[in-house]
């Protein structure tokens, strides 16, 4: 990113996750070759020795790409995301028949018929070992399955470089959960110079997220993690604010902890902003960036929404020449489907393609760091929501599939065993899921003070979950980091926990001693207690001590987490009340195609499409303008948390301040406030396309879409989606996330509405001032 490029260029993981969580499934008409939306695949009978291609030819009279994609997708274990794009099996008989066809199909034939061909597919082909491929190309998928289940790691590693990502993506389709666990237990890809990723080791990415990016919130969660002897692969926080200055401040806070404890060669840190932002931070403030992060997708079209290309990421790999810490990627089944960029390919194969992308980057890193640069992948398995899959059993299946696919790509792969609060997976269910998945020995899991992330509003693994899992399965922390935990007095030489277990105040004291602080222990602890109180008042809970078992939260904190969970469920099902709607100035209430709240949650795409009555109401607003079109329109939606909109001190202060600032800036706005019930992010795009389809092709018009975020924290936060484009783009009716910027975590207890309004105006000015809709640092 060059100097002067707009901030918020490219979407951070936080932005993308909020978008996918609120936006969910898109209209598939924007993208080519998707199977009929929502249809199911029926395979009534297969003939003896018939493979996929013979079957397709028999029923279609020749090769048919869509039918091919459907048969391959039908071999998957059931997930809602596959069903939504029409590649899921109609029933278990069809699924069994699809698997039978696939098992009889040769690897060579599958290689020569890609499910989808784009630049990413070609990169995967280029980085597949051709010599190894020649050894196995005439195997059937059934033979490959048998080989993987019966042969030892050494023989598997001798051929897995010759497997394309599509081929690897076909493997789990033919295996039971038990077989996936068995295979995963055989393959280990250790991080260079460490035990992470080795058999019997299970580490942690500390995830110290803050609703306000407050450095103390972040630092104290790291101290908290250390007090439970948890954290070794990376300390990585998801930023609320992805501006260069804010990211740099968080990077410095993390760097300070690592430097103070002299852990520079033991654990890296990372702020999960867009990779272009991280690069500019490193240029502007040299030495503040360690590992570099990026979310990956499995198609070029979805990576475009992520504002990345193959070459951009490969170039960033080359910039890590000679460095120990390379790149960190996050993936997850369903991101292509929810962004309308699946191109008719099932979620599991697309996930495998992300690992193929990662493998290609690893090859590039090896060229510039022969001693081995760190590269690891985190599979964020359950983040998107019930449109991808709903149940705890599906979460387990997804994690096991992804572990096998990642390991077969030669990757050090960890898991975010997580769930959103609009899925039917409870706090207790997560423990059950962990116990089903951990025998597969992931390299690491996410770790935060409680299961509830205070900023991302989802459930994942806590610090004390790590303690429980290490005890139950005998897993170890990376040796170098375990030695550090001994050094600061959390564990003894024999590996048992000391009296300082679960005491972040003790870790803070050790931190201050390492700083050379000469004050008394009492003075340092008094300061620490004050800081801990302030962290809690900002909505970030710290785990202290334990309950009945050392892996249980203390009783008051456990009750609080349960209360937040219960409140999230209430918020999720809350609806905008008629009284609230009527109280909004100049309100124009409209609805989407969602029939009710249940339909809105179960079928996200209904919340993206305006009802016929809504379109007529919006056309009436447009017609009332005549030739005097305003520059922008405010849209308000309930999203997944109507309470975030209706809470006192949330919406009204933002509207007042936003309109005041825009008026002072000379930006004319529509007097109307369009309020959408059962509205998702893309519903706002549709509003803009109706209002501005006849605008001056070269003049900017914009939508400010205020929408309730995922529930799950005390903040009841909302986001503001800022979509500014020229009239020509609005008239083309293809507006999507790639040109949208985001101000998130707006609440009276987080980013205040007035401050959010100022930030919104700043972003609008940057977009209009530079006429750039996406960062293109490396093309």
Secondary structure, 3 states (H helix, E strand, C coil): CCCCCCCCCCCCHHHHHHHHHHHCCCCHHHCCCCCCCCCEECCCCCCCCCCHHHHHHHHHCCCCHHHHHHHHHHCCCCCHHHHHCCCEECCHHHHHHHHHHHHCCEHHHHHCCCCCCCHHHHHHHHCCCHHHHHHHCCCEHHHHHHHHHHCCHHHHHCCHHHCCHHHHHHHHHHCCHHHHHHHHCCCCCCCCCCCCCCCCECEEEECCCCCCCCHHHHHHHHHHHHHCCCCCCEEEECCCCCCHHHHHHHHHHHHHHHHHCCCCCCCEEEECCCHHHHHHHHHHCCCCCCCEEEECCCCHHHHHHCCCCHHHHHHHHHCCCCCCEEEEEEECCCHHHHCCCCCCCCHHHHHHHHHHHHHHHHHHHHHHCCCCCEEEEEEECCCCCCCCCCCHHHHHHHHHHHHHHHHHCCCEEEEECCEECCCCCCHHHHHHHHHHHHHHCCCEEEEECCCECCCCCEECCEHHHHHHHHHHHCCECCHHHHHHHHHCCCECCCCCECCCCCCHHHHHHHHHHHCCCCCCHHHHHHHHHHHHHHHHHCCCCCCCCCCCCCCCCCHHHHHHHHHHHHHHHHHHHCCCCHHHHHHCCCEEEEEECCCCHHHHHHCHHHHHCECHHHHHHHHHHHHHHCCCCCCEEEEEECCCCHHHHHCCCCHHHHHHHHHHHHHHCCCCEEEEEEEEECCCHHHHHHHHHHHCCCCCCCCEEEEEEEEECCCCCCCCCEEEEEEEEEHHHHHHCCCCHHHEEEEEEECCCCECHHHHHHHHHHHHHHHHHHCCCCCCCCC
